[in-house]
């Protein structure tokens, strides 16, 4: 029972980190781009990349490990409909998040260059930011959907 409770706590905390960091990153990145200040954007985008590495990447690994371990401990069938739904939503979130990490790195480079050269942000920056913003929605909604499946799993069984 102690292992179960420890795993459950880690699972809930990592889900919170995954959701909260994603939401925080989106907010700060969006607000920095609204400023149109390349120095501010470069600094914020660099912090976003670091946060993704430290928090999001760790949570991305911890979530499926603890989730599967918990399911095995409790005896949930790994192919139950609510778990299958979480697998699909997790794959969608990951498919959206992976390109976002690379886009963020490029946004740092482009905004830093604009600041150093004292020019406006290039069209490539705006195009990549729109893609970053669009990809955030399936990632966010998928993680939200996973929360719904976790909370209502017994009602869905």
C-alpha positions as CSV (number, residue, x, y, z in Angstrom):
1,X,0.0,0.0,0.0
2,X,2.8,2.4,0.7
3,X,4.3,1.9,-2.7
4,X,0.9,2.5,-4.3
5,X,0.4,5.8,-2.3
6,X,4.0,6.9,-3.2
7,X,3.5,6.2,-6.9
8,X,0.1,7.9,-6.9
9,X,1.5,11.0,-5.3
10,X,4.4,11.1,-7.8
11,X,1.9,10.5,-10.6
12,X,-0.4,13.3,-9.5
13,X,2.5,15.7,-8.9
14,X,4.0,15.0,-12.3
15,X,0.6,15.4,-14.0
16,X,0.3,18.8,-12.2
17,X,3.8,19.8,-13.3
18,X,3.1,18.8,-16.9
19,X,-0.2,20.7,-17.1
20,X,0.9,23.7,-15.0
21,X,4.3,24.1,-16.8
22,X,2.6,23.9,-20.2
23,X,0.0,26.5,-19.2
24,X,2.6,28.8,-17.7
25,X,5.0,28.5,-20.6
26,X,2.2,29.3,-23.0
27,X,1.1,32.3,-21.0
28,X,4.6,33.8,-20.6
29,X,5.6,33.1,-24.2
30,X,2.4,34.6,-25.6
31,X,2.7,37.7,-23.4
32,X,6.4,38.2,-24.4
33,X,5.5,38.0,-28.1
34,X,2.7,40.5,-27.6
35,X,5.3,43.0,-26.4
36,X,7.1,42.9,-29.8
37,X,10.3,43.5,-27.8
38,X,13.0,41.1,-29.3
39,X,15.1,41.3,-26.1
40,X,12.2,40.4,-23.9
41,X,11.0,37.6,-26.2
42,X,14.5,36.1,-26.5
43,X,14.9,36.1,-22.7
44,X,11.5,34.6,-22.1
45,X,11.8,32.0,-24.9
46,X,15.2,30.9,-23.5
47,X,13.6,30.5,-20.1
48,X,10.7,28.6,-21.7
49,X,13.2,26.2,-23.3
50,X,14.9,25.6,-20.0
51,X,11.6,25.0,-18.2
52,X,10.6,22.5,-20.9
53,X,13.8,20.6,-20.3
54,X,13.7,20.7,-16.5
55,X,10.0,20.3,-15.9
56,X,8.1,19.1,-18.9
57,X,10.6,16.5,-20.2
58,X,10.8,14.9,-16.7
59,X,7.1,14.8,-16.3
60,X,6.7,13.4,-19.8
61,X,8.8,10.4,-18.7
62,X,7.4,10.1,-15.2
63,X,3.8,10.1,-16.2
64,X,3.6,6.9,-18.3
65,X,6.1,5.0,-16.0
66,X,4.1,5.7,-12.9
67,X,0.7,5.4,-14.7
68,X,1.5,1.9,-16.0
69,X,3.0,0.9,-12.7
70,X,-0.1,2.0,-10.8
71,X,-2.4,0.2,-13.3
72,X,-0.5,-3.0,-12.8
73,X,-0.5,-2.6,-9.0
74,X,-4.2,-2.0,-8.9
75,X,-5.0,-4.7,-11.5
76,X,-6.6,-2.5,-14.1
77,X,-6.6,-4.2,-17.5
78,X,-4.0,-2.3,-19.6
79,X,-6.4,-2.3,-22.6
80,X,-9.5,-1.0,-20.7
81,X,-11.2,1.8,-22.7
82,X,-10.3,4.6,-20.4
83,X,-6.6,3.6,-20.4
84,X,-6.7,3.3,-24.2
85,X,-8.0,6.8,-24.3
86,X,-5.2,8.1,-22.2
87,X,-2.6,6.4,-24.4
88,X,-4.1,8.0,-27.5
89,X,-4.4,11.5,-25.9
90,X,-0.8,11.1,-24.5
91,X,0.5,10.3,-28.0
92,X,-1.4,13.4,-29.4
93,X,0.1,15.6,-26.7
94,X,3.6,14.2,-27.3
95,X,3.2,14.6,-31.1
96,X,2.3,18.3,-30.5
97,X,5.0,18.9,-27.9
98,X,8.0,17.5,-29.7
99,X,8.0,20.0,-32.6
100,X,7.2,22.8,-30.2
101,X,10.5,22.2,-28.4
102,X,12.4,22.7,-31.6
103,X,10.3,25.7,-32.6
104,X,11.0,27.4,-29.2
105,X,14.7,27.0,-29.8
106,X,14.4,28.6,-33.2
107,X,12.3,31.4,-31.8
108,X,15.1,32.1,-29.3
109,X,17.6,32.4,-32.1
110,X,15.4,34.6,-34.3
111,X,14.5,37.0,-31.5
112,X,18.0,37.2,-30.2
113,X,19.3,38.0,-33.7
114,X,16.6,40.7,-34.2
115,X,17.6,42.2,-30.9
116,X,21.4,42.2,-31.7
117,X,20.8,43.6,-35.2
118,X,18.2,46.1,-33.9
119,X,15.7,45.0,-36.5
120,X,12.1,43.9,-36.4
121,X,11.3,40.2,-35.8
122,X,11.5,38.4,-39.2
123,X,8.5,36.8,-40.9
124,X,9.9,33.4,-40.1
125,X,9.5,34.2,-36.4
126,X,5.8,35.1,-36.8
127,X,5.2,32.0,-38.9
128,X,6.9,29.7,-36.4
129,X,5.1,31.4,-33.5
130,X,1.7,30.8,-35.1
131,X,2.6,27.1,-35.6
132,X,3.8,27.0,-31.9
133,X,0.5,28.5,-30.8
134,X,-1.6,26.2,-32.9
135,X,0.3,23.1,-31.7
136,X,-0.3,24.1,-28.1
137,X,-4.0,23.5,-28.4
138,X,-4.0,19.8,-29.1
139,X,-1.3,19.3,-26.5
140,X,-3.3,21.3,-23.9
141,X,-6.6,19.7,-24.7
142,X,-5.1,16.2,-24.7
143,X,-3.6,16.6,-21.3
144,X,-7.0,18.1,-20.1
145,X,-8.7,15.0,-21.6
146,X,-6.4,12.7,-19.7
147,X,-7.3,14.5,-16.5
148,X,-11.0,13.9,-17.3
149,X,-10.4,10.2,-18.0
150,X,-8.4,9.8,-14.8
151,X,-11.1,11.5,-12.6
152,X,-14.1,9.8,-14.3
153,X,-12.5,6.4,-15.1
154,X,-14.9,4.5,-12.8
155,X,-17.9,6.1,-14.4
156,X,-16.5,5.2,-17.8
157,X,-15.9,1.5,-17.0
